[in-house]
Amino acid sequence: MKKLFLLTALFVAAAFPSCSKHDGVETPDWPEPQPLAIAFAEGNSLQFDTDETKTVHYTITGGSDKTVVTAELQTADDAYAVETTPISATEGTITITAKAPETENCIIVTVSDGSQSVTAEIAIALKASFDGKTIVVETPGTLWSLLADYDRTTITELTVIGNLNDADIATLEWLPNLAVLDMEHVNLEELGASAFKSKKSLTSVKLPLTMKTIGAYAFDGCSNLTSITIPDSVTTIGSHTFSGCSSLTSVTIPDGVTTIGSWAFQYCSSLTSVTIPDSVTSIGSGAFYNCTSLTSVTTPDSVTSIGSYTFEDCSGLTSVTIGNSVTTIGSHTFSGCSSLTSVTIPDGVTSIGRGAFSSCSGLTSITIPDGVTLIGDYAFSSCSGLTSITIPDGVTSIGSGAFSSCSGLTSVTIPDSVTSIGDSAFFNCRNLTSITIPDGVTLIGDYAFFKCRNLTSIYCKAIVPPSTGNYTFNSVNATATLYVPTGCKAAYAAAAGWKDFKTIKETQF
């Protein structure tokens, strides 16, 4: 443990010299009562900053017109200058200047009227330095007063030990130049909401070993924070806790944490790695949103849900391992992860939310497990590197825009379980050459295959032509061949949305 400085040394007085031995000075043994005396209005001990001057006012009792006052250093020292100025026979001043003191000293003051004399002492010392030192807080709420003797605006490093409350945290937040803060040995279980919000001077923080909860917005906007030590005692990281900590490069979430709050690390643009322990069961919405330097993430098997927007716009993310206990991938969870090349979705997942992988332009392959029953709107939109996709048998509906603008997509397998294809589902899939629509489909939405310019073959197994929306096959129907069940050509040639195909052929499915 770091060497501690006692409160008395830091904030009450420096280590003053003993002034009881006055070499070469004798105090006569006058009969009682002693008639001559001197007193100092500012007391008998003084502390100085470098180049500081202080004036001591004295009063004399029992003197006469012949009374003389002299003052000299007990130990010769050029670092101090002393000057005595009498005002009258009963009062005067002693001016003391500390030029560059390195040690403490004593001023011996002698009062004499020719027939008798008496001496007194003034102990002098340099104020204790406070650069990077430790302070002990015994009583919560007293930190501000303990710092009273120091220039609070100059403190850059501080180790705090003892008992703090919200008022003490407010004091720490106020210190304008505080950069390095060590609170490991502070007794504090919860860091309140917005405790150090937008404190841009902070660069390094060690949190108390007793801490359990880091409140919402606690370090939000601390853009120069590069290092944070989170103790094992912490179980909850609140929402927006480290949001906007753009200089934070790495963080280790301790084993005791069960919840990572929403938007907890959003906009931590320098964060390159994060360790999520097995204790975590939920990752809140947007927890790592726009962490553009994050390259890989592993969510442990303990996590059952990944919230919406959790890793959205993590453009540097190349590898993701999703824990086997996850059942839901929320909306926009990996949206905008343009460097992500492959993802394995665990078998337990049943739904993929709206826009979950949208704009993952580097994604070339993805395996959707058989347990998935819902593919949300725009789930894979603008995944321009995706070349093929197999939709599992449990899916009944393909959401609107689910694969829109997947310009590299050449092959799609739609299972027999699907009954509807949403608006713009395959909009602008310009490299798609062939599509098979199952016989259970009853509805194909607006713009579903609009701008699929290279679509040359459409196989529709439905005996009754499915309902279509506006511009479902616009720019396709003039050149593609529509294949329909034997005996159904007339029905398709008369149906809205289908009759515009120039070439309709019957085939045996």
Secondary structure, 3 states (H helix, E strand, C coil): CCCCCCHHHHHHCCCCCCCCCCCCCCCCCCCCCCCCEEEECCCCEEEECCCEEEEEEEEEECCCCCCEEEEEECCCCCCEEEEEEECCCCEEEEEEEECCCCCCEEEEEEEECCCCEEEEEEEEEECCCCCCCEEEECCCCCHHHHCCCCCHHHCCEEEEEEECCHHHHHHHHHCCCCCEEECCCEECCEECCCCCCCCCCCCEEECCCCCCEECCCCCCCCCCCCEEECCCCCCEECCCCCCCCCCCCEEECCCCCCEECCCCCCCCCCCCEEECCCCCCEECCCCCCCCCCCCEEECCCCCCEECCCCCCCCCCCCEEECCCCCCEECCCCCCCCCCCCEEECCCCCCEECCCCCCCCCCCCEEECCCCCCEECCCCCCCCCCCCEEECCCCCCEECCCCCCCCCCCCEEECCCCCCEECCCCCCCCCCCCEEEECCCCCEECCCCCCCCCCCCEEEECCCCCCEECCCCCCCCCCCCEEEEECCCHHHHHHCCCCCCCCEEEEECC
